[in-house]
């Protein structure tokens, strides 16, 4: 049944793309968003086309919805996006606040932000989270079993803060501080013997370190990257016991994103991403190892359960093709695939390839900040499945 649904979806994609290819781009077509539609229903005057984004103008988008995953179950989600420019020459700054309220009585709020100062002289990145929720421990490496798991209720606090300064156009160098805390563990099931260390759960797991950051980012609006834009980010983190880290160890992450278009329709974009996460010169605490859905975007390895796979090291690649369904860009869609691999606990070898794939339906919520509401469904390794919502593109 699932295969049949995906075949139908891909056929629809082909038909829509063929129809779009026969038409010109949207330059002469008024663009509309969901608020325009609401305005028409309520018979209120609305703007038919995009207008120039002026200095310090703020655009707020908020969408309530439901999400489902095998770990969290059904959840009530409020996706909110605040976009603005500090001046005309600055990139779009974006603040995302996403509280989730699960029907299993867990509260999962997160705040992420990328603030561009005037003329892009500085960039401030923020990732704050305060969770009381459930984490699954399947063990370490790519060869673990979905049927053998220890489930823990715990508290999680995350404070990631990075300030970068422009040294050349679109190229920045920065410093920051990363703090991650997992504690107050409570085992919720009969204990299963795994290759992870049982003793780790008797005390908090803490990573605390200084970060050096190299960033290249010529995306003018991260809500809606377009053809020709590039994002390249290298983070080096030294975690130190001196800063209350559980252990001394180093982390290196690389995140490369590139956007192409092979269509005369500018809003049709092929997005590619390579994300690699390496821990070395020491051992990271179990829940601070590289893991599925624990990158900055919180979307790697869609639609796997958060933390389904963990390892000292992670290699990841994702592609997503985004395209319009209507000329006015109110409706769009996307298809995505991803591949990942996690190092084994002893040899550190990468032995298993893990996959995910799916599709998304997109509704333009704010045409001025180019924010889409994206509803995605995916399937993957271990019969994983899930429904996901976001404001703005995943990457």
C-alpha positions as CSV (number, residue, x, y, z in Angstrom):
1,X,0.0,0.0,0.0
2,X,2.8,2.4,0.9
3,X,4.7,1.6,-2.3
4,X,1.5,2.3,-4.3
5,X,1.0,5.6,-2.6
6,X,4.6,6.6,-3.5
7,X,4.2,5.6,-7.1
8,X,1.1,7.7,-7.4
9,X,2.9,10.6,-5.7
10,X,5.9,10.4,-8.1
11,X,3.5,10.2,-11.1
12,X,1.8,13.3,-10.0
13,X,5.1,15.0,-9.6
14,X,6.0,14.1,-13.2
15,X,2.7,15.4,-14.5
16,X,3.0,18.7,-12.6
17,X,6.6,19.2,-13.7
18,X,5.7,18.6,-17.3
19,X,2.9,21.1,-17.2
20,X,5.1,23.6,-15.5
21,X,7.9,23.2,-18.1
22,X,5.5,24.3,-20.8
23,X,5.0,27.7,-19.1
24,X,7.2,30.7,-18.4
25,X,8.3,31.8,-15.0
26,X,6.2,33.7,-12.5
27,X,7.5,37.2,-13.3
28,X,4.1,38.2,-14.7
29,X,1.9,36.2,-12.3
30,X,0.8,37.8,-9.0
31,X,2.2,35.8,-6.1
32,X,-0.1,35.0,-3.2
33,X,0.1,33.4,0.2
34,X,-2.2,31.8,2.7
35,X,-3.0,35.2,4.2
36,X,-4.2,36.5,0.8
37,X,-6.6,33.6,0.6
38,X,-7.9,34.3,4.1
39,X,-8.2,38.0,3.1
40,X,-10.3,37.1,0.1
41,X,-12.6,34.9,2.2
42,X,-13.0,37.7,4.7
43,X,-13.3,40.2,1.8
44,X,-10.3,42.2,3.0
45,X,-8.0,44.0,0.7
46,X,-4.7,42.3,0.1
47,X,-1.5,42.8,-1.9
48,X,-1.3,40.8,-5.2
49,X,2.5,40.8,-5.6
50,X,5.6,40.6,-3.5
51,X,6.9,44.0,-2.3
52,X,10.4,45.1,-1.4
53,X,11.4,44.2,2.1
54,X,12.3,47.4,3.9
55,X,14.8,48.0,6.6
56,X,13.7,46.6,10.1
57,X,10.4,45.4,8.8
58,X,9.4,42.2,10.7
59,X,7.3,39.3,9.3
60,X,5.7,36.9,11.7
61,X,4.3,33.5,10.7
62,X,2.7,31.0,13.1
63,X,1.0,27.7,12.3
64,X,-0.5,25.2,14.8
65,X,-0.5,21.6,13.8
66,X,-0.1,18.0,14.7
67,X,2.9,15.7,14.3
68,X,3.6,12.1,14.7
69,X,6.7,9.9,15.2
70,X,7.3,6.5,16.7
71,X,9.2,8.0,19.6
72,X,7.0,11.0,20.5
73,X,3.7,9.7,19.4
74,X,1.1,12.3,18.5
75,X,2.1,15.9,19.4
76,X,0.5,19.3,19.2
77,X,3.0,21.6,17.5
78,X,3.1,25.4,17.2
79,X,5.5,26.4,14.5
80,X,6.4,30.1,14.7
81,X,8.8,32.0,12.4
82,X,10.0,35.6,12.9
83,X,11.9,37.0,9.9
84,X,13.4,40.5,9.5
85,X,16.3,42.5,8.1
86,X,18.5,44.8,10.2
87,X,19.1,46.9,7.1
88,X,18.6,46.7,3.3
89,X,22.0,45.1,2.7
90,X,21.7,42.5,5.4
91,X,20.6,38.9,4.9
92,X,17.3,37.8,6.3
93,X,17.4,37.1,10.0
94,X,15.3,34.3,11.2
95,X,14.0,33.3,14.7
96,X,12.2,30.0,15.1
97,X,10.3,29.1,18.2
98,X,8.7,25.6,18.2
99,X,7.0,24.2,21.3
100,X,5.7,20.7,21.1
101,X,3.2,19.2,23.5
102,X,2.9,15.5,23.2
103,X,0.0,13.3,24.1
104,X,2.4,11.4,26.3
105,X,2.6,14.5,28.5
106,X,6.0,15.7,27.5
107,X,6.9,19.3,26.7
108,X,9.6,19.9,24.1
109,X,10.3,23.6,23.3
110,X,13.1,24.8,21.2
111,X,14.4,28.3,20.1
112,X,16.8,28.7,17.2
113,X,17.9,31.9,15.6
114,X,20.3,33.3,13.0
115,X,20.6,37.1,13.4
116,X,22.5,39.1,10.8
117,X,23.7,42.5,12.0
118,X,23.8,45.6,9.7
119,X,25.5,45.0,6.4
120,X,26.2,41.4,7.5
121,X,29.1,42.5,9.7
122,X,28.2,40.0,12.4
123,X,26.1,36.8,12.7
124,X,24.7,35.5,15.9
125,X,23.5,31.9,16.0
126,X,21.4,30.6,18.9
127,X,20.1,27.1,19.7
128,X,18.4,26.8,23.1
129,X,16.3,23.9,24.3
130,X,14.8,22.7,27.6
131,X,13.2,19.3,27.4
132,X,11.5,16.9,29.7
133,X,11.0,13.9,27.5
134,X,11.9,10.3,26.6
135,X,15.1,9.2,24.9
136,X,15.7,5.7,23.4
137,X,19.0,3.9,23.8
138,X,19.5,1.3,21.1
139,X,23.2,1.0,21.6
140,X,26.1,2.4,19.5
141,X,26.8,1.8,15.8
142,X,24.9,1.0,12.6
143,X,24.2,-2.6,13.5
144,X,21.9,-2.2,16.4
145,X,18.3,-3.6,16.5
146,X,15.1,-1.7,16.6
147,X,13.7,-4.5,18.8
148,X,16.3,-4.1,21.6
149,X,16.0,-0.7,23.4
150,X,16.2,1.0,26.8
151,X,13.9,3.9,27.2
152,X,14.7,6.7,29.6
153,X,12.8,9.6,30.8
154,X,15.2,12.5,31.3
155,X,15.8,16.3,31.4
156,X,17.8,17.9,28.6
157,X,19.2,21.5,28.5
158,X,21.0,22.9,25.6
159,X,22.7,26.3,25.1
160,X,24.6,26.8,21.9
161,X,25.7,30.3,21.1
162,X,28.1,31.5,18.3
163,X,29.1,35.0,17.3
164,X,30.8,35.3,13.9
165,X,32.4,38.3,12.3
166,X,32.7,38.9,8.5
167,X,36.3,38.8,7.3
168,X,35.5,38.8,3.6
169,X,32.1,39.1,1.8
170,X,29.9,36.2,2.9
171,X,32.9,34.6,4.8
172,X,32.9,34.8,8.6
173,X,35.0,33.6,11.5
174,X,33.5,33.1,14.9
175,X,33.8,31.9,18.5
176,X,31.1,30.3,20.7
177,X,30.2,28.1,23.6
178,X,28.3,24.8,23.5
179,X,26.6,23.3,26.5
180,X,24.6,20.1,26.6
181,X,23.2,18.4,29.7
182,X,21.2,15.1,30.1
183,X,20.2,14.1,33.6
184,X,17.7,12.7,36.0
185,X,17.5,9.4,34.1
186,X,14.6,7.1,34.8
187,X,14.5,3.7,33.1
188,X,10.9,3.0,31.8
189,X,11.3,-0.6,30.7
190,X,13.0,-3.8,31.8
191,X,16.7,-3.3,31.2
192,X,18.2,-4.7,28.0
193,X,21.8,-5.6,27.6
194,X,23.3,-3.3,24.9
195,X,26.8,-2.2,23.9
196,X,26.4,1.2,25.5
197,X,27.6,1.6,29.1
198,X,25.0,1.1,31.8
199,X,27.0,3.1,34.3
200,X,26.7,6.3,32.3
201,X,23.0,6.6,33.4
202,X,23.9,6.9,37.1
203,X,25.0,10.5,36.7
204,X,24.4,13.4,34.3
205,X,26.0,13.4,30.8
206,X,27.5,16.8,30.2
207,X,29.4,18.3,27.2
208,X,30.7,21.8,27.7
209,X,33.2,23.4,25.4
210,X,34.6,26.3,23.4
211,X,33.8,26.5,19.6
212,X,35.7,28.0,16.7
213,X,33.5,28.5,13.6
214,X,34.2,29.2,9.9
215,X,31.1,30.1,7.9
216,X,30.5,30.9,4.3
217,X,26.8,31.8,3.6
218,X,25.6,33.7,0.6
219,X,21.9,32.7,1.1
220,X,20.0,36.0,1.2
221,X,17.0,34.4,2.8
222,X,17.5,31.0,4.6
223,X,13.7,30.5,4.6
224,X,13.9,30.0,0.9
225,X,17.4,29.3,-0.6
226,X,17.5,29.7,-4.4
227,X,19.7,28.6,-7.3
228,X,23.4,29.4,-7.0
229,X,23.5,29.9,-3.3
230,X,25.9,28.1,-1.0
231,X,26.2,27.4,2.8
232,X,29.4,26.0,4.2
233,X,30.1,25.7,7.9
234,X,32.9,24.1,9.9
235,X,32.7,23.9,13.7
236,X,35.6,22.7,15.9
237,X,34.7,22.2,19.6
238,X,37.0,21.5,22.5
239,X,35.0,20.0,25.4
240,X,36.8,20.4,28.7
241,X,36.4,18.9,32.2
242,X,37.5,22.4,33.3
243,X,34.1,23.6,32.0
244,X,32.3,20.8,33.8
245,X,32.2,18.5,30.8
246,X,32.0,14.8,31.6
247,X,35.1,14.1,29.6
248,X,37.7,15.9,27.5
249,X,37.1,15.3,23.8
250,X,37.0,17.2,20.5
251,X,34.2,17.5,17.9
252,X,34.5,18.5,14.3
253,X,31.3,19.1,12.2
254,X,31.1,20.1,8.5
255,X,27.9,21.2,6.9
256,X,27.8,21.9,3.2
257,X,24.6,22.9,1.3
258,X,24.3,23.8,-2.4
259,X,21.3,24.8,-4.4
260,X,20.7,24.2,-8.1
261,X,18.0,24.7,-10.7
262,X,17.6,22.9,-14.0
263,X,14.4,24.6,-14.8
264,X,13.4,28.0,-16.2
265,X,11.1,28.2,-13.1
266,X,13.3,29.8,-10.4
267,X,11.3,28.4,-7.5
268,X,12.1,24.9,-8.6
269,X,15.3,24.0,-6.7
270,X,17.4,21.0,-6.2
271,X,18.9,21.2,-2.7
272,X,21.9,19.1,-1.7
273,X,23.4,18.7,1.7
274,X,26.5,16.9,3.2
275,X,26.8,16.8,7.0
276,X,29.6,15.1,8.8
277,X,30.0,14.8,12.6
278,X,33.3,13.5,14.1
279,X,34.2,13.1,17.8
280,X,37.9,12.3,18.6
281,X,40.7,12.6,21.2
282,X,38.4,11.3,23.9
283,X,34.9,9.8,24.2
284,X,31.7,11.8,24.0
285,X,28.9,11.0,26.5
286,X,26.4,8.6,24.9
287,X,23.6,11.1,24.3
288,X,26.1,13.7,22.9
289,X,27.4,11.3,20.3
290,X,26.5,11.9,16.7
291,X,22.9,10.7,16.2
292,X,20.0,10.8,13.8
293,X,18.0,14.0,14.0
294,X,20.4,15.6,16.4
295,X,22.1,18.1,14.0
296,X,21.4,21.8,14.2
297,X,18.3,21.5,11.9
298,X,16.9,18.6,13.9
299,X,16.0,16.9,10.6
300,X,18.9,14.6,9.6
301,X,17.9,11.1,8.7
302,X,14.2,11.9,8.3
303,X,12.0,10.0,9.2
304,X,14.0,7.9,11.7
305,X,13.3,8.1,15.4
306,X,15.5,10.7,17.2
307,X,18.6,8.9,18.3
308,X,17.7,5.7,16.5
309,X,21.4,5.4,15.5
310,X,24.3,6.8,17.4
311,X,28.1,6.7,17.0
312,X,31.3,8.5,17.7
313,X,31.2,9.5,14.0
314,X,28.4,10.1,11.4
315,X,28.4,10.6,7.7
316,X,25.3,12.1,6.1
317,X,24.0,13.1,2.7
318,X,20.6,14.4,1.7
319,X,18.9,15.7,-1.5
320,X,15.5,17.4,-1.8
321,X,13.8,18.7,-5.0
322,X,11.4,21.5,-4.3
323,X,8.9,22.7,-6.9
324,X,5.8,24.8,-7.3
325,X,2.4,23.3,-8.0
326,X,0.7,26.6,-8.9
327,X,2.1,29.6,-10.9
328,X,1.3,31.9,-8.0
329,X,3.5,29.8,-5.8
330,X,0.7,29.3,-3.2
331,X,1.1,25.5,-3.4
332,X,4.3,23.5,-3.8
333,X,5.7,20.1,-3.1
334,X,9.0,18.3,-2.6
335,X,10.6,14.9,-2.7
336,X,13.6,14.0,-0.5
337,X,16.0,11.1,0.0
338,X,18.8,10.7,2.5
339,X,21.7,8.3,3.4
340,X,23.6,8.1,6.6
341,X,26.2,5.9,8.3
342,X,27.4,5.6,11.9
343,X,30.7,4.3,13.1
344,X,30.8,1.0,15.1
345,X,31.8,1.2,18.8
346,X,35.2,-0.5,18.7
347,X,36.5,-0.5,15.1
348,X,35.0,2.9,14.3
349,X,34.3,1.5,10.8
350,X,31.2,2.5,8.8
351,X,29.4,-0.8,8.0
352,X,25.8,0.0,7.4
353,X,24.0,2.5,5.1
354,X,20.7,3.9,6.5
355,X,18.2,5.4,4.2
356,X,15.1,7.7,4.4
357,X,12.8,9.0,1.7
358,X,9.5,10.8,1.4
359,X,7.5,13.7,0.1
360,X,6.3,17.1,1.3
361,X,3.3,19.4,0.6
362,X,4.1,23.1,0.8
363,X,1.8,26.1,1.4
364,X,3.3,29.6,1.2
365,X,2.4,31.3,4.5
366,X,4.2,34.6,4.0
367,X,5.2,35.8,0.5
368,X,7.3,38.7,1.8
369,X,9.6,36.5,3.8
370,X,9.1,33.5,1.5
371,X,8.1,31.2,4.4
372,X,6.4,28.0,3.5
373,X,4.5,25.7,5.8
374,X,5.9,22.2,5.0
375,X,4.1,19.0,5.9
376,X,6.2,15.9,5.2
377,X,5.8,12.1,5.3
378,X,8.6,9.7,5.1
379,X,9.6,6.1,5.4
380,X,13.0,4.6,6.0
381,X,15.2,1.8,7.5
382,X,13.7,-0.4,10.1
383,X,10.2,0.4,8.8
384,X,10.5,3.9,10.2
385,X,7.7,6.3,9.3
386,X,6.7,9.7,10.5
387,X,4.8,13.0,9.7
388,X,6.7,16.2,10.2
389,X,5.9,19.9,10.1
390,X,8.1,22.9,9.7
391,X,8.0,26.6,8.8
392,X,10.7,27.3,6.2
393,X,12.7,24.8,4.3
394,X,14.5,22.1,6.3
395,X,17.9,23.2,5.0
